[in-house]
Amino acid sequence: MKSKKIFAVALACMMTVGSFAGCKKKSDSSSTTASSGSDTTASQTASDSAADPTETEGSTAATEASTYGADEISDYTFLAFMANKEINDGNDIQEELAKRTGVRIKETWNANQDAAEAVGTMIASGDLPDFIDGGNGCKMLAENDCLVAWDDYLKDPAYANLKEMFSDKQWELFRQADGHIYWANVFGKTYGEPKTRTHNDEAFWVQVRVLEDANYPVIETLDEYFALLENYAKKYPKNEDGTEVIPYTALCEGWRYFCIENAPEFLDGYPNDGSVIVQLEGVDKPTIVDYNTTPTAKMYFKKLNEVYNAGIMDPEFATMDYDGYIAKLASGAVLGMCDQNWDFAQINNTFIEKGFDKKGYNYVPLGLVAQKGQTKNQWHAYADVPNVSSGICVTTKCDDPDKAFKFLNTCLDQDIHDLRFWGIEGTDYLVDDNGLYYRTEEMRQNWQSDAYLAKHVCTYSYFPQWGGTSRDGKNAMKPGDQESEFFATLSDPLKKAFDAYGYTAYGDFLRSEHITELGFWYPMYSHSNDMDTTTDYGMAWARMGDCKHEWLPKVVISKDFESDWEKYQKAYKDCKPEVFLEEMQKELDRRIELSK
Amino acid sequence: MKVANNGGAGSVVLKKRITKTELRRQSVLLIIAGLYVIYGIVFYYLPLAGWTMAFENFKLKDGIFGSEKVGFKWFKTLFEDKTFLRIIRNTLAMGVINLISTTVTAIGFAILLSEVRNVMGKKIVQTISYLPHFLSWIVVTSIVKDAFATKGMINELLTSLGIIKTPISFFMHTQYFWPIVAISNVWKETGWNAIIYLATITAIDPSLYEAAAMDGAGRWQRIKHITIPGIRSTIIILLIMNIGNVINAGFEVQYLLGLGVLKPVSETIDIYVLNYGMKNYSLGTAAGIFKTFVSMTLILLFNFIAKKTGDERLF
């Protein structure tokens, strides 16, 4: 009996220890990293003498000839906490990429869980993918030794493409407290001359038919914007299919409540620092300002309150969830809302399927400002904005980190990049006499069909990538930025609007200042995103969020705005925002110091 | 198995000494019992070591034993937090409302059903009524959301009956939330909870009813004087067992229905643990310990009251 008990206790101890040691660092993973990429291939091919191990030299340019046999291809897994469509097994371009890079990635998308939430359990169980975009769980992964450090690879010329992603100073911002770099954000980077024609970020959006009906006015302020929506809704209270129009809605659910929450910073003409404003004018050093308490914030919510009580705003805005919101937008009923483009871009294909694009239901962005005539406006960022708080990571679970980093590096080779985003030459795009890529109408339609995309296209959209101009100096890195393609894929109502205003890119609608270099600290949200409730300021930040979640909809639906606003401001003060702001100021000072 | 204590009337109760032969005789039983003891220790008691997390700045990397000790810091944080106090209120309020409403409706439903004479009709009603129990909350909340929407069933019913003039947005006003949660619980669980009462009612001796009927007792009187006293002990036992669950007022239904404006009344301890404890395991554990403490107090208290009033009890 006794021995049995001891055995059981020992067993239990082992299990307990085992469950907490999910992520022991592989002892060899970091020590072997500096060896050149060809090593890996050599060891991979050792078992298969028929393959030619002389290919795949470390140099970035010499990849065009390399192909891998079926048994040399490594299958790796990737996970991101984002909504995305999975591609089919045996996808054409995925197979081609596997042949050319020696790596096949199985992508998994988990949009139902918060990243930090999921990462905690993954660390405890040790059940990690090979690659991960850890979102707000990145720091947690790094702290628990689940990630392979990038440092040695960044020093190695064989991985020059990776190094090229950021300047030395920018890389420093990715460095964690333990002195290592564990991830790189793949978005918002421009190669060569900027070619961006989309506006992927936040704006007050309006259906293009509304502008057309009002004969394409220039909309500057909230008053003008809501008057525009109201007039249209009065004129056409129902869509052709009988759906009642909703002039304006605002999503307030979960982390996506920025749709109602952060407009005041933009209205005042500041860029998207996310959680705070960094004020430069009239102060002796860059200073953190809370945009939740500014006069503009009050003005904005008062306006929302006014339109809500006038019946212009969706009566159910405060209780709809994200799915309900997207369903409303996809039905074509919503004339306007404030949102990030990436948050609702998924409806575009639905519009095409239903023919809504022909009816002018597509949205164009408007860069509203607090006061008429205000020139301070940074809705559209012309500068690159690396979000250093998250990005692509290689985990310690990956059996061959060298090969993994080699793959990340190869992702940025021009031919591979073209294959990912343009497709296969002849099938997906053609090259004209001047070397410019273009697509035929049929190819364009293919790339708008979900079925075709799943079967044929593989962009590995969360892996390293560039925007801007291709290394050939002519083409755009991505088709959406190619002038001919951009205009060819615009629906007629959109084209008319672009012509009427004389704009050539979505960014033009926002009439933002052409600021090509933002403060080195930008964006400050990369710090607030990292906070947790173990610290005073993190606790204050969490409470502020809770308070805003509760009160913002409340002040909007209020029958007595002034007194409810006072109550809100008092409740907000109780969350001790000053503790949070002080920490943000400290971080701002630290980043400024780093840049020197 | 021989009972160790078999003293008859008037005899002194003797404890039999445990001898080696006795042990050998019962070895199989002991092994089986031992396995359960081991199971209990491994899966119920050893994990309690995790409670130490509540008293430290727990970091996954440093583990339970290596993390910095901070004493009662997290408990202090919890009880100094106005939000947390509000959350305890929400949890207990919804817990009590749910417990009372589901118990009363289940008993009422069981009695009504037991009075039905048509066996076919009874079976059909019973089957239909307990089916919602098997639906997951995500499905139930979608139904509830649709039913209570401004253009939903409830609003249409109320407006067409002339009770209200304009539709009410039920999810925009805090006062409707607890009733909605209670209604959802009743809808989902009544049929299922009624099964056990129904079984108890079936077990009541039919001769009691016959005798009462002979003496001229009507239906209502029979229910009042026979059925209800007959299931009284079951009600008490189930109440004591469920009282510990009051603190588990729910997670899914509040999480899925309680957006934005409803937060002040919808958030329960479980949701708080998720929001604040996700990256801060220590705080989450502290809240969990508090929950356990409240549950145990409630059970002990009610068991004690039941004992005092001479009713059935758990222990």
HADDOCK unambig.tbl for C-alpha pairs under 7 A between the chains (distance, minus, plus):
assign (segid A and resid 5 and name CA) (segid B and resid 38 and name CA) 6.86 0.50 0.50
assign (segid A and resid 8 and name CA) (segid B and resid 38 and name CA) 6.58 0.50 0.50
assign (segid A and resid 12 and name CA) (segid B and resid 42 and name CA) 5.84 0.50 0.50
assign (segid A and resid 20 and name CA) (segid B and resid 60 and name CA) 6.94 0.50 0.50
assign (segid A and resid 20 and name CA) (segid B and resid 63 and name CA) 6.28 0.50 0.50
assign (segid A and resid 116 and name CA) (segid B and resid 279 and name CA) 6.85 0.50 0.50
assign (segid A and resid 117 and name CA) (segid B and resid 278 and name CA) 5.76 0.50 0.50
assign (segid A and resid 144 and name CA) (segid B and resid 60 and name CA) 6.46 0.50 0.50
assign (segid A and resid 144 and name CA) (segid B and resid 61 and name CA) 4.97 0.50 0.50
assign (segid A and resid 252 and name CA) (segid B and resid 260 and name CA) 6.60 0.50 0.50
assign (segid A and resid 253 and name CA) (segid B and resid 259 and name CA) 6.57 0.50 0.50
assign (segid A and resid 253 and name CA) (segid B and resid 260 and name CA) 6.75 0.50 0.50
assign (segid A and resid 318 and name CA) (segid B and resid 260 and name CA) 6.23 0.50 0.50
assign (segid A and resid 318 and name CA) (segid B and resid 261 and name CA) 6.91 0.50 0.50
assign (segid A and resid 319 and name CA) (segid B and resid 171 and name CA) 6.41 0.50 0.50
assign (segid A and resid 319 and name CA) (segid B and resid 172 and name CA) 6.89 0.50 0.50
assign (segid A and resid 319 and name CA) (segid B and resid 259 and name CA) 5.68 0.50 0.50
assign (segid A and resid 319 and name CA) (segid B and resid 260 and name CA) 6.74 0.50 0.50
assign (segid A and resid 532 and name CA) (segid B and resid 279 and name CA) 5.91 0.50 0.50
assign (segid A and resid 532 and name CA) (segid B and resid 280 and name CA) 6.65 0.50 0.50
assign (segid A and resid 533 and name CA) (segid B and resid 276 and name CA) 6.33 0.50 0.50
assign (segid A and resid 533 and name CA) (segid B and resid 280 and name CA) 5.86 0.50 0.50
assign (segid A and resid 534 and name CA) (segid B and resid 280 and name CA) 5.73 0.50 0.50
assign (segid A and resid 549 and name CA) (segid B and resid 260 and name CA) 5.22 0.50 0.50
assign (segid A and resid 550 and name CA) (segid B and resid 260 and name CA) 5.02 0.50 0.50
assign (segid A and resid 550 and name CA) (segid B and resid 261 and name CA) 4.81 0.50 0.50
assign (segid A and resid 550 and name CA) (segid B and resid 263 and name CA) 6.05 0.50 0.50
assign (segid A and resid 551 and name CA) (segid B and resid 261 and name CA) 6.79 0.50 0.50
assign (segid A and resid 553 and name CA) (segid B and resid 260 and name CA) 6.83 0.50 0.50
assign (segid A and resid 553 and name CA) (segid B and resid 261 and name CA) 6.11 0.50 0.50
assign (segid A and resid 554 and name CA) (segid B and resid 261 and name CA) 6.01 0.50 0.50
